[in-house]
Amino acid sequence: MEKPQLIVNGLRLDGRKPDELRPIKIETDIIKNASGSAYMEWGNNKVIAAVYGPKEALPKHTGDPEKAIIKCVYSMTPFSSLEEHGRSGPNRRAIEISKVTKEVFENIILVENFPRSEIDIFIEILQADGGTRAAGITAAAVALATSGIPMRDIPYAVSAGRVGDTVIIDLNKLEDNYSDADMPVAIAPRNNEILLMQMDGGLTREQFKKALEMIKNAGKVITKIQREAIKKPYEDLINKYGAKYE
Ligand code: CDP
């Protein structure tokens, strides 16, 4: 395919402004056997995240006497995308995304509370349209929060990028393929600590600053949606039975 013009009259091909996120929906507790789970729709991405643990690390010798070990499996279903698709079993890209996601959560979960344990995080991409690692991290953060596993914060992730001189947020698949830069970032919103930063392409110092600013602004919206999703089951109970704490 020839490189499409990604920005026409100031708008992107899906009608968004440069700093506009795709719509995001999150639902919790969708996998009953999991310690915590979430289903997310982020634009045309559809993602399930499920968390198991903390439980005894197996095989036992893998356990760390100081802290829990985090295991993460990111995987794309073979039917998740029209052009390309995930094959059964992990490929190089899935192994990389699993690794960086694991590192995000190792640094935010209070792992030292659970020596000799493991916490398993599964991220399954049912439908893919660019930005699936960010969607996976954002959904897994909600699954972890609902599981009650203690974290220092609830992280979110989103990518920023560049089309010519214009910095854009939340690249879809077409933008991911043809943009001049793509930078997925995961952040702990309480102190804006950066937990993941990857980069494809290049940004000037000014564009980088602008991208980070856009990411933090988007983060306010994403964080709100995450928190509302986490609270919803409790609010539903309160609405059903009334708020009686006796
Ligand atoms: O998803 P993310 O942007 O985090 O990762 P990427 O490696 O930059 O891939 C960009 C996009 O390409 C994915 O989100 C998918 O939409 C698509 N893709 C695919 O359809 N099949 C693959 N095997 C790999 C990527």
Residues whose N, C-alpha, C, O or C-beta is under 5 A from the ligand:
A	BS01	CDP	S81 E84 H85 G86 A128 D129 G130 G131 T132 R133 A134 K173 D176
